[in-house]
């Protein structure tokens, strides 16, 4: 009986940890310092530091890249790229 309880608790703990880790799957955990080919940036989205995500970030969508690139919204080059993309949208 003790063995079954131990297995159940262990299984529950592993399941809980995997669910907690999975909640950060779509969040930026760090920033890039620069993007060499800025002409490959096609759009952007903002990540706020509420809910599941811990840091505020700009997610740049790139040509021919599935995952977005995370950048610091306070960096000058990031602000410049956001302004450039807003002009293209208009």
LINGI-V116300 format. One record per pair of residues at least 6 apart in sequence whose ideal C-beta (glycine too) atoms are under 8 Angstrom apart, sorted by the first residue. I is the first residue (numbers start at 1). J is the second residue. Records with the same first field share a line. If there is no record, write none. Layout:
I = J, J
//
This chain:
23 = 52
24 = 52, 53, 54
26 = 52, 53
27 = 47, 52, 53, 54, 55
28 = 47, 53, 55, 57, 59, 70
29 = 54, 55, 70
30 = 55, 70
31 = 57, 70, 71, 72, 75
32 = 69, 70, 71
34 = 77
35 = 41, 60, 62, 69, 71, 77, 81
38 = 77, 81
40 = 62, 63, 64, 65
41 = 60, 61, 62, 81, 85
42 = 61, 62, 63
43 = 60, 61, 85
44 = 58, 59, 60, 61, 81, 82, 85
45 = 58, 59, 61, 68
46 = 56, 57, 58, 59, 73
47 = 53, 55, 56, 57, 58, 59, 70
48 = 56
49 = 55, 56
56 = 73
57 = 70, 71, 72, 73
58 = 70, 71, 72, 73, 78, 82
59 = 68, 69, 70, 71
60 = 68, 69, 70, 71, 81
61 = 68
62 = 68, 69
71 = 78
72 = 78
73 = 79
//
